[in-house]
Amino acid sequence: MSAVANPATVGECLRVGAGFSQGDRNWIAEQFATLDARLAGFHADATELEVSVKDREARGQKVTLECWVAGRQKIVTTSTEEDLHAALNDVRDDLRRKLNDAKTRQEPRSNKHLRATEQPDPVPLEDALRQDTETA
């Protein structure tokens, strides 16, 4: 990817949703700081992250992390880990993996429309042998 003038960071793009307070935002941003390197390839004004939790600190707790990047499909990761810290790490790692997978799908080796280059026609073996004997 080419260099981005205003790279996205967790600190700029993160919103806290249901189940979290603004006071939790800094703590969560610290947990997600390792995503900064992966998000840096996107523009900050075209990238959003939202984390929410349902039934916080209860047995059926569910943490959801959503990521929107302009021009791409929304990515959603969830975790049902009972420990909130472990659940946040789980959704963070899953998002990183899904972002890497999405990037790989857009690279030329995985996209036949991007890798469409003409290959030279192979020289028939008989012609190659004839050329070798003529030059010898």
C-alpha positions in Angstrom: 0.0 0.0 0.0 1.2 3.5 -0.6 1.9 5.8 2.2 -1.1 7.4 3.8 -1.0 11.1 4.7 -3.2 10.8 7.8 -2.8 7.1 9.0 -5.6 5.6 11.1 -4.8 4.8 14.8 -6.9 3.2 17.5 -6.7 6.4 19.5 -8.3 8.4 16.7 -10.8 5.8 15.4 -12.1 4.0 18.5 -15.6 4.6 19.8 -17.0 2.8 22.8 -20.5 1.5 22.5 -23.0 -0.2 24.8 -21.6 -1.6 28.0 -18.6 0.7 28.1 -18.2 4.2 29.5 -15.9 7.0 28.1 -13.7 6.2 31.2 -13.1 2.8 29.7 -12.0 4.2 26.4 -8.3 4.9 27.3 -7.9 1.5 28.9 -9.4 -0.2 25.8 -7.3 1.9 23.4 -4.2 0.7 25.3 -5.3 -2.9 24.8 -5.8 -2.3 21.1 -2.6 -0.4 20.5 -1.0 -3.2 18.6 -3.6 -2.7 15.9 -2.0 0.7 15.0 0.5 -0.9 12.7 -2.2 -2.7 10.8 -4.5 0.3 10.6 -1.7 2.7 9.5 -2.4 1.7 5.8 -5.8 3.3 6.0 -6.9 6.9 6.2 -8.0 8.1 9.6 -11.0 9.9 8.3 -12.2 6.8 6.5 -11.7 4.3 9.3 -13.9 3.6 12.4 -13.7 1.1 15.2 -16.5 0.5 17.7 -16.3 -1.9 20.7 -19.3 -2.9 22.8 -20.2 -5.4 25.4 -23.4 -7.1 26.1 -24.1 -8.3 29.7 -20.8 -7.0 31.0 -19.1 -9.2 33.6 -22.0 -11.6 33.5 -21.8 -15.3 32.6 -23.1 -14.7 29.0 -20.9 -11.6 28.3 -20.3 -10.9 24.6 -17.7 -8.4 23.3 -18.1 -7.1 19.8 -15.5 -5.1 17.8 -16.7 -3.6 14.5 -14.4 -2.0 11.9 -15.4 0.1 9.0 -12.9 1.1 6.3 -14.2 3.1 3.3 -14.4 1.0 0.2 -14.4 -2.3 2.1 -16.9 -4.5 3.8 -17.5 -4.1 7.5 -15.5 -6.5 9.7 -17.1 -7.8 12.9 -15.4 -9.9 15.5 -16.9 -11.2 18.7 -15.8 -13.0 21.8 -17.7 -14.8 24.6 -14.7 -15.1 26.9 -15.9 -14.6 30.5 -12.8 -12.4 31.4 -13.3 -8.9 29.9 -9.5 -8.5 29.4 -9.3 -11.8 27.6 -12.3 -11.0 25.5 -10.9 -7.7 24.4 -7.6 -9.4 23.4 -9.6 -12.0 21.5 -11.5 -9.5 19.4 -8.4 -7.5 18.8 -6.4 -10.5 17.5 -9.3 -11.7 15.4 -9.7 -8.2 13.8 -5.9 -8.1 13.0 -6.2 -11.5 11.3 -9.3 -10.5 9.3 -7.6 -7.3 8.2 -4.6 -9.3 7.1 -6.8 -11.7 5.2 -8.7 -8.9 3.5 -5.4 -7.3 2.4 -4.1 -10.6 1.1 -7.3 -11.1 -1.0 -6.7 -7.7 -2.7 -3.0 -8.4 -3.6 -2.3 -9.4 -7.2 -1.4 -13.1 -6.5 -4.9 -13.6 -5.1 -6.9 -11.5 -7.5 -6.8 -12.6 -11.1 -8.0 -9.2 -12.4 -5.0 -7.5 -10.8 -2.4 -10.1 -11.9 -3.6 -10.3 -15.5 -0.3 -10.0 -17.4 0.5 -11.6 -20.7 2.9 -14.5 -20.6 5.2 -15.0 -23.6 4.2 -17.9 -25.8 6.5 -20.9 -25.1 8.8 -21.9 -27.9 8.1 -25.4 -29.1 10.9 -27.9 -28.1 11.7 -28.7 -31.7 12.3 -25.1 -32.6 14.4 -24.6 -29.5 16.6 -27.6 -30.4 16.9 -26.4 -34.0 18.0 -22.9 -32.8 20.6 -24.6 -30.6 22.1 -26.6 -33.4 22.1 -23.7 -35.8 24.1 -21.5 -33.4 26.6 -24.3 -32.6 
